[in-house]
């Protein structure tokens, strides 16, 4: 049985779709109810902070995917992430299940050049320090031979209607409404965005291949472009003018005074004022996987979630 912890989020939903398309038996675990699409998929309520609830929800699991997203607040992260990670490690051990943790790149900090699976942890934010800590918790168990687990990392993502992606929210949604876009940081710097449907497919592949365990994987992501190139491509997709406003750190801070989530983004501003180059060649070669191009990804978004 494939068990998804944190079901209902963008990556978890994309992964669920892949598993269902391949007729797998799935258990969705979350605090909020989810109506399964197929008889082979079931939902069970559990709080990841509650070990007993988690134990009941994951009984019989062979592969566990940790795709949880917490409120974007460093204090909540500091308090809850270590508890969740320890609970999930213990659950994986109890079930003798493989564990795949969907992660981000905050622990790398400011990187000059490529971010690869070998990039050392050098967090420059509180959230980065927390992510480094829980990644170490998991991989220390792997090194000790106590668990079969992998970390799957993605860049900033796009391709979801959850509005948790700045590119979806500040560019695609704006152009779909024929409004002026916004760009976070320096539009002359390089950046990558991971496409949510690709993340679901990649997580599915890791779940199907036990030989991929016990290492870090950067999930398939199209090559970098500058912010201006993203703006121009998006505008061309929606057949509108590439108008945009740059959102600097000071403006982000002012907006954050009225919105806690935005305030939580201020310490991550370095990702948008510097080149951000995410390398996924290891995964692409291992699984012969070609990431969806930004042209195709944006076209699909313009026909579905953000219709022009």
Secondary structure, 3 states (H helix, E strand, C coil): CEEEECCCCHHHHHHHHHHHHCCCCEEEEECCCCCCCCCCEEEEECCCCCHHHHHHHHCCCCEEEECCCCCCCHHHHHHHHHHHHHHHHHHHHHHCCEEEEEECCHHHCCCCCEECCCCCCCCCCHHHHHHHHHHHHHHHHHHCCCCCEEEEECCCEECCCCCCCHHHHHHHHHHHCCCCEEEECCCCCEECCEEHHHHHHHHHHHHHCHHHCCCEEECCCCCCEEHHHHHHHHHHHCCCCCCEEEECHHHHHHHHCCCHHHHHHHHHCHHHHCCCEECCHHHHHHHCCCCCCHHHHHHHHHHCCCCC
